[in-house]
Every structure is written in structure tokens, then in C-alpha cells.
Amino acid sequence: MTLRLLSFIVVTAALQSPVDLPIFTSAEAQLLVENTPEVRRARTGYRAPQLTPNGEDSAFFAFQARSKRTRGAASGLIDNYVVEKRTGRVFRGSTTGMEVDSFLVRELRAHLLNRSQAAIPRAVVELRGDSLLRDLSKRPLTYSIFGVVLGQPFPAVTPGLRSGPLTLDLPSGTTLSGYGFSALKDPDNAPGVTAYLGANDRIVEFHIEVLPSDWFGSLDAYFGKEFVTSIATDNAGTWKKTLGIQPFIARGEGAVFIDSPSNGMCACLFGSASTWTPIFLSFYTPGVSPKGEKLPDTILRRKTYCLGSQEE
């Protein structure tokens, strides 16, 4: 099926003004389709899915997904998809088909939208500053801790810090590289900070995790009790008030993962009912992955680390 069969959607597109021009590229649209649940299942099932561009018009891209190693349909057809250029919404079959609404597709779309703003100067927010709660509503923004700045190379000289290079070997076989650091005068229960490096050896992610021996106190040492209390909830409305925008929320058994690509921040909470404790926070550059890792896998790494492996 090609977009020639969807000609009815072109009529209104001719009326678009310059500000309505497409913001998703064909490559980004294809990336979204490659990460729909059924295409990912075909990949993890070693069915070698392939995407073929199937036409486009002023409003939509079209793709067809097939498995080279078939199972079920003799043709190997997985599905046909269209992606709206303005919004990145993905539909099965045609624009009148069912929208693909998985956590990964929603997250990936938000990251790609924020990546398109990469050239805009970002406000630098100090993570340990008294104004962190207020500053989180700024956009676009980036983060600093102990003078180490997201988006910049790790400093060659780090006065007042203990630091050292490290690597993280992931179950996928990927190895991430970066630095671990903390202040020389940190209290004993302060969490460690990991800075992951991107392809250009600039920091693309801060990962800050509590000590297993002190789940209830160590984040306070970095962020202050007011901030930690404000995020120790699974209530979406409270998080929206804190961040200034609705976050993405995924739930598992005894854990909640909350992510806000607009803020470049995610958190993992452990607990139950009305008692939740943050156990790690990540601050990152939206739409950018550490060296050696692809963007969808970066998104899933953070979520999986919190909730364990889940069906997408």
C-alpha cells in the first residue's frame, strides 16, 4: 500500500504556512517505525526485519516492514506504517489505522523533537543549587554538578573532586565509557556520579545513584530534602507541577520509572502505595546517546535498569 491511496490527506497540506513545514526527517520517521513493538519483536526473534520506504506526500511518510526470515505469513509481512511529518505519530496501515502508542515510541518521539532544538542555547542548571526546583521549568536546559557540565568534555583537572575513568559493560555487549566522581568533602552517604561520554567525548549523561546502605538519605546530601521530597511520588500531577510539563511514567512491580525528555531528566522510584523512594536520577542531553549505544537502547537502558525487562 502506498500513499497514493491516501491522496485525500494532501488537500489540507497545500494550505500549510512556512511554520508548518515538516520537522521529522525520513530517517527519523524510519527510526520510529523500527522501534514499534512488532518490529522490535521480529528483531529480537532473529527474523531480520527490513523496512522499505513506501512513498510520501507533504504530510506523511510511508513504510512497509517485512521479515527476511519468515514466520507465519509466507510473505514475511509485518505491517504497513505511516508517520506524520509534523508530529511523529505512527499509524499501522494508514492514517485511518490504529496509532502505535508504546512507551518506547512515545519516548523516542519526544527525544527526537528535543534533539531538533540542539542548536538553541541552553540554560545551565546547577544540580546542587538552591534554585533547582525552580530552574527545572526552564527549557531548553542543561546541567552542571561540581563544575562538571553536561555537553562539555570531562575536565582534565578536577580540584576538590576525586575522579577516575570507568567503563560499564551492558548485558547487550555494549561498553559505555566515562568518569566517576564525587567531592572530596562529601559525607559518607553521598551517592556517586557517573558521567557517560558521547561520540565526540563530551558528557551526554549524568547518572546519580543512591548507596544501597542508605536508600533514604544519600540523595538528600546532593539535592537537598525539599527536592527529593518533591520527586518521591508516583503522582503524575505532582511531577508535572515540579517539571512544568507532563512526564512519561512506566510502572513495574514495586518500582516506577519517570522520564521527561523536555527536561533531560529521569528518575527511578522504589516502594509501594504512597511511600516511594528515589534510587537513581539521570540528567542527559535529549536525543543523544553515549558512545557505542543507539538512542532507542539508551532510552530502554534507563527504563530497564529501573523496572527490569518488559515487553514493549
Sine and cosine of phi, psi and omega as CSV:
sin_phi,cos_phi,sin_psi,cos_psi,sin_omega,cos_omega
0.00,0.00,0.75,-0.66,0.02,-1.00
-0.90,-0.44,0.15,-0.99,-0.03,-1.00
-0.95,0.31,-0.13,0.99,0.10,-0.99
-0.87,0.49,-0.46,0.89,0.03,-1.00
-0.98,0.20,-0.11,0.99,-0.03,-1.00
-0.93,-0.37,0.51,0.86,-0.14,-0.99
-0.88,0.48,-0.34,0.94,-0.02,-1.00
-0.90,0.44,-0.33,0.94,-0.04,-1.00
-0.99,0.12,-0.17,0.98,-0.11,-0.99
-0.99,0.15,-0.38,0.92,-0.13,-0.99
-0.85,0.53,-0.77,0.64,-0.02,-1.00
-0.96,0.29,-0.42,0.91,-0.03,-1.00
-0.89,0.46,-0.51,0.86,-0.02,-1.00
-0.91,0.42,-0.32,0.95,-0.03,-1.00
-1.00,-0.01,0.04,1.00,-0.06,-1.00
-0.91,0.42,0.61,-0.79,0.09,-1.00
-1.00,0.00,0.18,-0.98,0.00,-1.00
-0.83,0.56,-0.52,0.85,-0.03,-1.00
-0.96,0.28,-0.17,0.99,0.00,-1.00
-0.99,-0.14,0.21,0.98,-0.03,-1.00
-0.88,0.47,0.46,-0.89,-0.03,-1.00
-0.84,0.54,0.60,-0.80,0.03,-1.00
-0.91,-0.42,-0.25,0.97,0.09,-1.00
-0.99,-0.15,0.73,-0.68,0.04,-1.00
-1.00,0.10,0.20,-0.98,0.06,-1.00
-0.87,0.50,-0.64,0.76,0.00,-1.00
-0.90,0.43,-0.64,0.77,0.02,-1.00
-0.93,0.36,-0.64,0.77,0.05,-1.00
-0.88,0.47,-0.66,0.75,0.02,-1.00
-0.90,0.43,-0.63,0.78,0.03,-1.00
-0.87,0.49,-0.63,0.77,0.04,-1.00
-0.89,0.46,-0.71,0.71,-0.01,-1.00
-0.91,0.41,-0.62,0.78,0.02,-1.00
-0.87,0.48,-0.32,0.95,-0.06,-1.00
-0.92,-0.39,0.34,0.94,0.20,-0.98
-0.94,0.34,0.44,-0.90,-0.10,-0.99
-0.83,0.56,-0.69,0.73,-0.08,-1.00
-0.95,0.32,-0.54,0.84,0.04,-1.00
-0.95,0.30,-0.63,0.78,0.05,-1.00
-0.90,0.43,-0.64,0.76,0.03,-1.00
-0.89,0.45,-0.62,0.78,0.04,-1.00
-0.90,0.44,-0.59,0.81,0.00,-1.00
-0.94,0.34,-0.73,0.68,-0.01,-1.00
-0.94,0.35,-0.34,0.94,0.06,-1.00
-1.00,0.00,0.21,0.98,0.05,-1.00
0.85,0.53,0.61,0.79,0.01,-1.00
-0.99,-0.15,0.08,1.00,0.10,-0.99
0.78,0.62,0.88,0.48,0.01,-1.00
-0.92,0.39,0.59,-0.81,0.06,-1.00
-0.79,-0.62,0.65,-0.76,0.05,-1.00
-0.96,-0.28,0.69,-0.72,0.04,-1.00
-0.84,-0.54,0.81,-0.58,0.11,-0.99
-0.85,0.53,0.67,-0.74,-0.12,-0.99
-0.80,-0.60,0.54,0.84,0.02,-1.00
0.97,-0.23,0.21,-0.98,0.07,-1.00
-0.37,-0.93,0.34,-0.94,0.19,-0.98
-0.73,-0.69,-0.28,-0.96,-0.10,-1.00
-0.94,0.34,-0.25,0.97,-0.08,-1.00
-0.89,-0.46,-0.37,0.93,-0.14,-0.99
-0.64,-0.77,0.50,-0.87,0.27,-0.96
-0.97,-0.22,0.52,-0.86,0.07,-1.00
-0.83,-0.55,0.57,-0.82,0.01,-1.00
-0.62,-0.78,0.43,-0.91,0.16,-0.99
-0.83,-0.56,0.72,-0.69,0.00,-1.00
-0.93,-0.36,0.78,-0.62,0.06,-1.00
-0.72,-0.69,0.49,-0.87,0.11,-0.99
-1.00,-0.04,0.76,-0.65,0.07,-1.00
-0.95,0.32,-0.54,0.84,0.08,-1.00
-0.97,-0.25,0.98,-0.18,-0.21,-0.98
-0.97,0.23,0.48,-0.88,0.14,-0.99
-0.50,-0.87,0.84,-0.54,-0.09,-1.00
1.00,-0.07,-0.93,-0.36,-0.01,-1.00
-0.87,0.49,0.75,-0.66,-0.05,-1.00
-0.88,0.48,-0.48,0.88,-0.02,-1.00
-0.98,0.22,-0.25,0.97,-0.07,-1.00
0.98,0.22,0.14,0.99,-0.05,-1.00
-0.89,0.45,0.79,-0.61,0.11,-0.99
-1.00,-0.05,-0.82,0.57,0.08,-1.00
-0.01,-1.00,0.22,-0.98,0.19,-0.98
-0.98,-0.20,0.53,-0.85,-0.05,-1.00
-0.66,-0.75,0.49,-0.87,0.23,-0.97
-0.79,-0.62,0.56,-0.83,-0.02,-1.00
-0.83,-0.56,0.81,-0.58,0.01,-1.00
-0.96,0.28,0.81,-0.59,-0.10,-0.99
-0.91,0.41,-0.59,0.81,-0.07,-1.00
-0.97,0.25,-0.60,0.80,-0.15,-0.99
-0.93,-0.37,-0.33,0.94,-0.08,-1.00
0.98,0.20,0.18,0.98,0.04,-1.00
-0.94,0.35,0.66,-0.75,-0.06,-1.00
-0.93,-0.37,0.75,-0.66,0.02,-1.00
-0.84,-0.54,0.60,-0.80,0.10,-0.99
-0.99,0.13,0.73,-0.68,0.06,-1.00
0.99,0.11,-0.97,0.25,-0.04,-1.00
-0.44,-0.90,-0.04,-1.00,0.00,-1.00
-0.91,0.41,-0.29,0.96,0.06,-1.00
-1.00,-0.06,0.01,1.00,0.01,-1.00
-0.99,0.13,-0.10,-1.00,-0.04,-1.00
-0.98,0.20,0.70,-0.71,0.03,-1.00
-0.97,0.26,0.66,-0.76,0.09,-1.00
-0.99,0.17,0.85,-0.53,-0.15,-0.99
-0.74,-0.67,0.73,0.68,0.03,-1.00
-0.99,0.14,0.32,-0.95,0.02,-1.00
-0.85,0.52,-0.70,0.71,-0.06,-1.00
-0.90,0.43,-0.68,0.73,0.00,-1.00
-0.90,0.44,-0.67,0.74,0.03,-1.00
-0.89,0.46,-0.73,0.69,-0.01,-1.00
-0.89,0.45,-0.73,0.69,-0.03,-1.00
-0.88,0.47,-0.67,0.74,0.04,-1.00
-0.87,0.50,-0.68,0.73,0.01,-1.00
-0.91,0.42,-0.64,0.77,0.04,-1.00
-0.89,0.45,-0.67,0.74,0.00,-1.00
-0.92,0.39,-0.61,0.79,0.06,-1.00
-0.89,0.46,-0.66,0.75,-0.01,-1.00
-0.97,0.26,-0.49,0.87,0.04,-1.00
-0.90,0.43,-0.50,0.86,0.00,-1.00
-0.91,0.41,-0.23,0.97,0.02,-1.00
-0.98,-0.19,0.27,0.96,-0.11,-0.99
-0.86,0.50,-0.52,0.86,-0.06,-1.00
-0.98,0.21,-0.21,0.98,-0.02,-1.00
-0.97,0.23,0.75,-0.66,0.03,-1.00
-0.83,0.56,0.67,-0.74,-0.06,-1.00
-0.95,-0.32,0.66,-0.76,0.10,-1.00
-0.95,0.33,0.74,-0.67,0.01,-1.00
-1.00,0.00,0.87,-0.49,-0.03,-1.00
-0.96,-0.28,0.80,-0.60,0.05,-1.00
-0.99,0.16,0.87,-0.50,-0.09,-1.00
-0.90,0.43,-0.48,0.88,-0.03,-1.00
-0.99,-0.15,0.18,0.98,-0.02,-1.00
-0.98,0.18,0.39,-0.92,0.01,-1.00
-0.93,0.38,-0.30,0.95,-0.09,-1.00
-0.99,-0.14,0.23,0.97,-0.09,-1.00
-0.83,0.55,-0.72,0.69,-0.02,-1.00
-0.85,0.52,-0.68,0.74,0.00,-1.00
-0.95,0.32,-0.63,0.78,-0.09,-1.00
-0.95,0.30,-0.35,0.94,-0.03,-1.00
-0.89,0.45,-0.34,0.94,0.00,-1.00
-0.99,0.13,-0.10,0.99,0.04,-1.00
-0.97,0.25,0.55,-0.84,0.08,-1.00
-0.47,-0.88,0.64,-0.77,-0.14,0.99
-0.97,0.22,0.41,-0.91,-0.03,-1.00
-0.64,-0.77,0.25,-0.97,0.12,-0.99
-0.64,-0.77,0.03,-1.00,-0.20,-0.98
-0.76,-0.65,0.43,-0.90,0.07,-1.00
-0.69,-0.73,0.58,-0.81,0.11,-0.99
-0.56,-0.83,0.80,-0.60,-0.06,-1.00
0.83,0.56,0.50,0.86,0.01,-1.00
0.99,0.13,-0.04,1.00,0.08,-1.00
-1.00,0.00,0.80,-0.60,-0.20,-0.98
-0.91,-0.42,0.77,-0.64,0.10,-0.99
-0.88,0.48,0.72,-0.69,-0.03,-1.00
1.00,-0.07,-0.10,1.00,0.02,-1.00
-0.90,-0.44,0.33,-0.94,0.10,-1.00
-0.90,0.44,0.44,-0.90,0.09,-1.00
-0.93,0.37,0.76,-0.64,-0.11,-0.99
-0.89,0.45,0.63,-0.77,0.01,-1.00
-0.93,0.36,-0.51,0.86,0.02,-1.00
-0.87,-0.49,0.79,-0.61,-0.05,-1.00
-0.80,-0.60,0.96,0.26,-0.01,-1.00
-0.88,0.47,0.69,-0.72,0.01,-1.00
0.99,0.13,0.02,1.00,-0.01,-1.00
-0.85,-0.53,0.51,-0.86,0.29,-0.96
-0.98,-0.17,0.78,-0.63,-0.08,-1.00
-0.51,-0.86,0.30,-0.95,0.04,-1.00
-0.15,-0.99,0.47,-0.88,0.02,-1.00
-0.92,0.39,0.48,-0.88,0.03,-1.00
-0.50,-0.87,0.25,-0.97,0.11,-0.99
-0.73,-0.68,0.49,-0.87,0.04,-1.00
-0.83,-0.56,0.90,-0.43,0.03,-1.00
-1.00,0.00,0.88,-0.47,-0.04,-1.00
-1.00,0.00,0.41,-0.91,0.04,-1.00
-0.85,0.53,-0.43,0.90,0.00,-1.00
-0.95,0.31,-0.17,0.99,-0.06,-1.00
0.99,-0.14,-0.14,0.99,0.04,-1.00
-0.98,0.22,0.59,-0.81,0.08,-1.00
-0.90,-0.44,0.83,-0.56,0.07,-1.00
-0.99,-0.12,0.56,-0.83,-0.01,-1.00
-0.86,-0.51,0.43,-0.90,0.01,-1.00
0.11,-0.99,-0.50,-0.87,-0.05,-1.00
-0.67,-0.75,0.57,-0.82,0.18,-0.98
-0.96,-0.26,0.62,-0.79,-0.01,-1.00
-0.40,-0.92,0.35,-0.94,0.07,-1.00
-0.34,-0.94,0.29,-0.96,0.00,-1.00
-0.98,0.21,0.59,-0.81,0.01,-1.00
-0.88,0.48,-0.50,0.87,-0.05,-1.00
-0.98,-0.17,0.28,0.96,0.04,-1.00
-0.88,0.47,0.55,-0.84,0.16,-0.99
-0.91,0.41,0.33,-0.94,-0.08,-1.00
-0.87,0.49,-0.45,0.89,-0.06,-1.00
-1.00,-0.08,0.17,0.99,-0.01,-1.00
-0.93,0.36,0.62,-0.78,0.01,-1.00
-0.96,0.29,0.30,-0.95,0.09,-1.00
-1.00,0.02,0.43,-0.91,0.04,-1.00
-0.89,-0.46,0.75,-0.66,0.09,-1.00
-0.92,-0.40,0.76,-0.65,0.06,-1.00
-0.94,-0.34,0.92,-0.39,0.03,-1.00
-1.00,0.01,0.63,-0.78,-0.05,-1.00
-0.99,-0.15,0.57,-0.82,0.05,-1.00
-1.00,-0.03,-0.12,-0.99,-0.07,-1.00
-0.87,0.49,-0.46,0.89,0.00,-1.00
-0.99,-0.14,0.28,0.96,0.01,-1.00
0.89,0.46,0.41,0.91,0.18,-0.98
-0.98,-0.18,0.48,-0.88,-0.05,-1.00
-0.94,0.34,0.79,-0.62,0.00,-1.00
-0.91,-0.42,-0.16,0.99,-0.03,-1.00
-0.38,-0.93,0.70,-0.71,0.23,-0.97
-0.97,-0.26,0.80,-0.61,0.09,-1.00
-0.91,-0.42,0.85,-0.53,-0.08,-1.00
-0.84,-0.55,0.89,-0.46,-0.15,-0.99
-0.80,-0.60,0.62,-0.79,-0.02,-1.00
-0.94,0.34,0.32,-0.95,0.14,-0.99
-0.99,0.16,0.71,-0.71,0.00,-1.00
-0.83,0.56,-0.47,0.88,-0.05,-1.00
-0.98,0.19,-0.18,0.98,-0.07,-1.00
-0.54,-0.84,0.90,0.44,-0.02,-1.00
-0.87,0.49,-0.49,0.87,-0.17,-0.99
-0.99,-0.10,-0.02,1.00,-0.08,-1.00
-0.73,-0.68,-0.40,0.92,-0.22,-0.97
-0.95,0.33,-0.51,0.86,0.05,-1.00
-0.93,0.37,-0.50,0.86,0.05,-1.00
-0.84,0.54,-0.55,0.84,-0.05,-1.00
-0.90,0.44,-0.47,0.89,0.00,-1.00
-1.00,-0.10,-0.71,0.71,-0.18,-0.98
-0.97,-0.26,-0.23,0.97,-0.08,-1.00
1.00,0.05,0.51,-0.86,-0.11,-0.99
-0.91,0.41,-0.56,0.83,-0.04,-1.00
-0.88,0.48,-0.71,0.70,-0.01,-1.00
-0.92,0.39,-0.73,0.68,-0.04,-1.00
-0.88,0.47,-0.65,0.76,0.04,-1.00
-0.89,0.46,-0.60,0.80,-0.05,-1.00
-0.93,0.38,-0.43,0.90,-0.02,-1.00
-0.97,-0.24,-0.01,1.00,-0.02,-1.00
-1.00,0.08,0.84,0.54,-0.02,-1.00
-0.44,-0.90,0.50,-0.87,0.10,-1.00
-0.98,-0.18,0.21,0.98,-0.01,-1.00
-0.98,0.19,0.90,-0.44,-0.07,-1.00
-0.88,0.48,-0.60,0.80,0.00,-1.00
-0.90,0.44,-0.64,0.77,0.02,-1.00
-0.92,0.40,-0.67,0.74,0.04,-1.00
-0.90,0.44,-0.64,0.77,0.02,-1.00
-0.88,0.47,-0.64,0.77,0.04,-1.00
-0.91,0.42,-0.64,0.77,-0.01,-1.00
-0.93,0.37,-0.69,0.73,-0.12,-0.99
-1.00,-0.04,-0.34,0.94,-0.06,-1.00
1.00,0.10,0.08,1.00,0.00,-1.00
-0.36,-0.93,0.47,-0.88,-0.02,-1.00
-0.93,0.36,0.81,-0.59,0.02,-1.00
-1.00,0.04,0.15,-0.99,0.16,-0.99
-1.00,0.01,0.69,-0.72,-0.02,-1.00
-0.79,-0.62,0.77,-0.64,0.09,-1.00
-0.81,-0.59,0.61,-0.79,-0.10,-0.99
-0.86,-0.51,0.59,-0.81,0.11,-0.99
-0.73,-0.68,-0.15,-0.99,-0.01,-1.00
-0.96,0.26,0.94,-0.35,0.02,-1.00
0.96,0.29,0.25,0.97,-0.02,-1.00
-0.52,-0.85,0.47,-0.88,0.05,-1.00
-0.71,-0.70,0.72,-0.69,0.06,-1.00
-0.92,-0.38,0.79,-0.61,-0.05,-1.00
-0.81,-0.59,0.79,-0.61,-0.08,-1.00
-0.71,-0.71,0.64,-0.77,0.03,-1.00
-0.70,-0.71,1.00,-0.01,0.01,-1.00
-0.85,0.52,-0.50,0.86,0.02,-1.00
-0.88,0.47,-0.50,0.86,0.03,-1.00
-0.99,-0.14,-0.20,0.98,-0.09,-1.00
0.89,0.45,0.73,0.69,-0.08,-1.00
-0.53,-0.85,0.67,-0.74,0.15,-0.99
-0.65,-0.76,0.34,-0.94,-0.03,-1.00
-0.57,-0.82,0.48,-0.87,0.09,-1.00
-0.89,-0.46,0.77,-0.63,0.01,-1.00
-0.90,-0.43,0.65,-0.76,0.12,-0.99
-0.91,-0.42,0.56,-0.83,0.05,-1.00
0.49,-0.87,-0.49,-0.87,0.02,-1.00
-0.23,-0.97,0.32,-0.95,0.03,-1.00
0.75,0.66,-0.87,-0.49,-0.07,-1.00
-0.98,-0.20,0.12,0.99,-0.03,-1.00
-0.92,-0.39,0.95,-0.32,-0.02,-1.00
-0.78,-0.63,0.63,-0.77,-0.01,-1.00
-0.82,-0.57,0.84,-0.54,0.08,-1.00
-0.92,0.40,0.75,-0.66,0.03,-1.00
-0.91,-0.40,-0.37,0.93,0.21,-0.98
-0.46,-0.89,0.46,-0.89,0.10,-1.00
-0.78,-0.63,0.61,-0.79,0.14,-0.99
-0.82,-0.58,0.68,-0.73,0.07,-1.00
-0.86,-0.51,0.78,-0.62,-0.21,-0.98
-0.54,-0.84,0.21,-0.98,0.13,-0.99
-1.00,0.02,0.91,-0.42,-0.05,-1.00
-0.84,0.54,0.66,-0.75,0.07,-1.00
0.98,0.20,0.13,0.99,-0.02,-1.00
-0.82,-0.58,0.65,-0.76,-0.04,-1.00
-0.91,-0.41,0.43,-0.90,0.16,-0.99
-0.87,0.50,0.41,-0.91,0.01,-1.00
-0.83,0.56,0.76,-0.64,0.03,-1.00
1.00,-0.01,0.00,1.00,-0.05,-1.00
-0.80,-0.61,0.65,-0.76,0.05,-1.00
-1.00,0.04,0.45,-0.89,-0.11,-0.99
-0.81,0.58,-0.76,0.65,0.02,-1.00
-0.86,0.52,-0.59,0.81,0.00,-1.00
-0.95,0.31,-0.53,0.85,0.09,-1.00
-0.89,0.45,-0.72,0.69,0.01,-1.00
-0.87,0.49,-0.72,0.69,-0.02,-1.00
-0.95,0.32,-0.51,0.86,0.02,-1.00
-0.85,0.53,-0.75,0.67,-0.03,-1.00
-0.90,0.44,-0.69,0.72,-0.01,-1.00
-0.92,0.40,-0.70,0.72,-0.02,-1.00
-0.92,0.40,-0.58,0.81,0.02,-1.00
-0.88,0.47,-0.49,0.87,0.01,-1.00
-1.00,0.07,-0.75,0.66,-0.20,-0.98
-0.97,-0.25,-0.18,0.98,-0.15,-0.99
0.99,0.13,0.08,-1.00,-0.06,-1.00
-0.93,0.36,0.75,-0.66,0.01,-1.00
-0.72,-0.69,0.45,-0.89,0.07,-1.00
-0.93,0.36,0.75,-0.66,0.03,-1.00
-1.00,0.01,0.00,0.00,0.00,0.00
